[in-house]
Amino acid sequence: MTNSTKNQNNQTVILIEHAEAVKQYEKKPEIEIWAAFNRGDEKAFNYIYRFHATAMFEFGIQITNDIGVVQDCIQNIFIYLRRKRGELKEVHSIKAYLFKSLQREIIRKLKKIKSNESKNIDSFEDSFQIELSHETKLIQLEIETEKTLLIEDALNKLTTRQRQAILLLYKEGMSYKEIAEVLEFSEVKSARKLIYRALDSIKSIIETKMFGSNK
C-alpha cells in the first residue's frame, strides 16, 4: 500500500468518525455532550473540536493577528481538556467556555511574549479590528458601501470590550448570559449594558460623520 493510499484511507476514517460524531451529538444538549466528553467519549471530543475550532480561530484572530499564536493557543486548550477529562466541571455552553478559555490563553501567551511590559486586554486596541465582510456578516444590513464603511469605522472606534461584545452577539449569536461568561462579568446585566452603550456609540459616531456635530 502506497503512502498516498494510506493517507486517503486515514482521511476517509477521519471523515467517517466526524460524520458519526455529528450524527450522535448534533441534537443533544450541550451539557450532555460535555458530560460525555468528560467521561472519556472520543466521539464527543471529536465533535466539540470539529464544531468549535473554526469559530475559536475567528474569535482569536480578532484579539491578535498573530495566526501562530492563535493556533498554538487553540491546540493548548484542547490538549489541556483531553488531559483533564474526568476532572472538568459541568459546562452548559461549550462555545462560551471555549471562547473564555481562548481569550485567557491568548492574553497569557502575549504577556509571556512581551514579558517586559504589563499588558491587559484593553492594551490590544489596535489588534482587535473587526472587518465587515460577506463572510462574517457581523451586522445583517443590506446597505450601500458608504454606510457599510461608516459602520466599520464606528465599530473600530469602540472600546475593545464593546467590540468583543458586539462580535459575540451578532457573529457568534451568543446570549447575554454567554457573553457575560466569556467576558467574565459577574452579572448578565453588565453584558447587556455594555452592548447597549456600544450600539448607542455606533449610532452617535455615524450620525456625527453623516450630519456633523450640529444636526
Salt bridges, closest charged atoms under 4 A:
GLU20 OE1 - LYS43 NZ 3.50
GLU42 OE2 - ARG82 NH2 2.98
GLU42 OE1 - ARG85 NH1 3.16
GLU58 OE1 - LYS171 NZ 2.74
GLU87 OE1 - LYS84 NZ 3.70
GLU90 OE1 - HIS92 NE2 3.05
GLU105 OE2 - ARG108 NH2 2.86
GLU117 OE1 - LYS119 NZ 2.82
GLU125 OE1 - ARG163 NH2 3.06
GLU144 OE2 - LYS147 NZ 3.92
ASP153 OD2 - LYS157 NZ 3.26
ASP153 OD2 - LYS209 NZ 3.78
GLU172 OE1 - LYS95 NZ 3.13
GLU172 OE2 - LYS171 NZ 3.54
GLU184 OE1 - ARG104 NH2 2.31
GLU187 OE1 - LYS189 NZ 3.67
GLU207 OE1 - LYS215 NZ 2.91
